[in-house]
């Protein structure tokens, strides 16, 4: 039987993860946060204290790294790293890691394998265009950079990190540039994806829009 696949793409802070997670709960789907997978890979490399220019060592490390999902948690080498992957140091480096072609090959292969065996909702930057190009349902979430930065700023403050709103705007803008301009699998909307601007909308409003489209 063909498995259900829902692809949700969009820039940082558009609400992808929160919305995809809720839809997964409502529809009994496996939620795959591909951004968390790249963050986990980034955490592993930062903790290994190796240069991002050392392709040979990076490839060796990641091929011996286990990244899994369990009950909505991201598990790196059998350790729950939900909190660690959201640290500012990960925000600063994850786009660099995600731009490396050989890292993308490793993780895209893993993501496709998960989707092959499960009914999934998957979010990221290249799900509809690269990871699951044949997904029946594709959505591209966006929002103004100011709103996206406000969401990320509040999240960081609530977790006790010291930062300013202005710094967060700059970080979001920088990530947008890196994600959309990278050579391999850049952030872009799939031709058959439905755009949803989440600016000024609540989480529940966006969820209702997506569910109505799927059910109809």
C-alpha positions in Angstrom: 0.0 0.0 0.0 1.1 3.5 -0.7 2.0 5.4 2.5 0.6 8.8 3.3 3.2 11.6 3.0 2.7 15.3 3.8 5.6 17.7 3.0 5.9 21.0 4.8 8.6 23.4 3.8 9.5 27.0 4.7 12.1 29.3 6.2 13.1 29.4 9.9 10.4 30.6 12.3 7.5 30.0 9.9 5.9 27.6 12.4 6.6 24.4 10.5 7.6 22.2 13.4 4.8 23.2 15.8 2.2 22.8 13.1 3.5 19.5 11.7 3.7 18.0 15.1 0.1 18.9 15.9 -1.1 17.5 12.6 0.8 14.3 13.3 -1.0 13.9 16.6 -4.4 14.6 15.0 -3.9 12.2 12.1 -1.8 9.5 13.8 1.2 10.2 11.6 4.9 9.9 12.3 6.4 13.4 12.6 9.8 13.8 11.1 11.6 17.1 11.8 14.4 17.1 9.3 15.7 20.4 10.6 16.2 18.6 13.9 18.2 15.9 12.1 20.6 18.5 10.7 20.8 20.2 14.1 21.7 16.8 15.7 24.4 16.3 13.1 25.7 19.8 13.8 25.7 19.1 17.6 27.7 16.0 17.0 30.3 17.8 14.9 30.6 20.7 17.3 31.1 18.4 20.2 33.7 16.5 18.2 35.8 19.7 17.9 36.7 19.1 14.2 36.9 21.7 11.4 33.9 22.0 9.1 36.5 21.9 6.3 37.6 18.4 7.2 35.2 16.5 4.9 36.9 13.1 5.5 36.6 13.2 9.3 33.0 14.6 9.1 31.9 11.9 6.8 33.5 9.2 9.0 31.9 10.6 12.1 28.4 10.9 10.6 28.4 7.5 9.1 29.0 6.1 12.6 26.3 8.4 14.1 22.7 7.2 14.9 19.9 9.8 14.6 16.4 8.6 15.4 13.0 9.8 16.4 11.1 8.3 19.4 7.8 9.6 20.8 8.4 13.0 19.2 12.0 13.2 20.6 15.2 13.5 18.5 17.7 10.9 19.7 21.4 11.2 18.9 23.4 8.1 19.7 20.7 6.9 22.1 20.6 10.3 23.9 17.6 12.7 23.9 19.0 16.0 22.5 15.8 18.0 22.2 17.2 20.9 24.2 20.8 20.9 23.1 19.9 21.2 19.4 18.1 24.5 20.1 21.1 26.3 21.6 22.3 29.5 19.9 25.6 27.8 18.9 23.6 25.3 16.8 21.6 28.1 15.2 24.9 29.8 14.2 26.3 26.6 12.4 23.4 24.5 11.2 23.0 26.2 7.8 26.7 25.6 7.1 26.3 21.9 7.9 23.1 21.6 5.9 24.8 23.1 2.9 27.4 20.3 2.7 26.3 17.9 -0.2 27.6 14.7 1.3 25.8 15.4 4.6 22.6 16.0 2.8 23.0 12.7 0.9 23.4 10.8 4.2 20.3 12.4 5.8 18.1 12.5 2.7 18.6 8.8 2.3 17.7 8.2 6.0 14.6 10.5 5.6 13.3 8.6 2.5 13.8 5.3 4.3 11.6 6.4 7.2 8.9 7.7 4.8 8.9 4.5 2.8 7.9 2.4 5.9 5.6 4.9 7.7 2.8 7.4 7.2 4.6 10.6 7.7 4.4 14.3 7.9 7.9 15.8 7.3 9.0 19.4 7.6 12.2 21.1 6.4 13.6 23.2 3.6 13.6 20.7 0.7 11.0 18.1 1.5 8.6 18.8 -1.4 11.4 19.4 -3.9 14.0 16.8 -3.0 13.2 14.4 -0.2 9.6 13.6 -1.0 8.9 15.0 -4.5 6.0 12.6 -5.0 4.3 13.5 -1.8 0.5 13.9 -2.3 0.3 16.9 0.0 2.8 19.7 -0.1 2.7 23.0 1.8 5.0 25.9 1.9 4.7 28.0 5.1 6.1 31.5 5.3 5.7 34.7 7.4 7.2 38.1 7.6 10.8 38.2 8.9 9.7 40.4 11.8 7.1 37.9 13.0 9.5 34.9 12.5 12.2 36.7 14.5 9.7 37.6 17.3 8.7 33.9 17.6 12.3 32.8 17.8 13.2 35.6 20.2 10.5 34.7 22.6 11.5 31.0 22.4 15.1 31.8 23.3 14.2 34.1 26.1 11.8 31.6 27.6 14.7 29.1 27.6 17.0 31.5 29.4 19.3 32.5 26.6 20.5 36.1 26.5 19.9 37.8 23.1 18.1 40.8 21.6 15.3 41.0 19.2 17.6 42.8 16.7 20.2 40.1 16.9 17.5 37.5 16.3 16.3 39.4 13.2 19.8 39.4 11.9 20.2 35.7 12.6 16.9 34.8 10.8 17.9 37.0 7.8 21.3 35.4 7.6 19.8 31.9 7.7 17.3 32.8 5.0 20.2 33.9 2.8 22.3 30.8 3.4 19.3 28.4 3.0 18.0 30.0 -0.2 21.4 30.6 -1.9 23.1 27.3 -1.1 24.1 25.3 -4.2 22.6 21.9 -3.1 18.9 21.6 -2.4 18.2 25.3 -1.6 15.1 26.5 0.2 12.4 26.9 -2.5 8.7 26.2 -3.0 7.8 23.1 -4.9 5.8 23.9 -8.0 2.8 22.0 -6.7 3.0 23.2 -3.1 0.3 25.4 -1.5 1.6 28.6 0.0 0.3 29.5 3.5 1.3 32.9 5.0 1.2 32.4 8.7 1.8 36.1 9.6 -0.9 37.1 12.1 -2.4 33.6 12.2 -2.6 31.4 15.2 -1.3 27.8 15.2 -4.8 26.5 15.2 -5.9 28.6 12.3 -3.0 27.3 10.1 -3.7 23.7 11.2 -7.4 24.1 10.2 -6.4 25.5 6.8 -4.1 22.5 6.1 -6.5 19.9 7.4 -9.4 21.3 5.4 -7.2 21.1 2.2 -6.3 17.5 3.0 -9.8 16.4 3.9 -11.3 18.0 0.8 
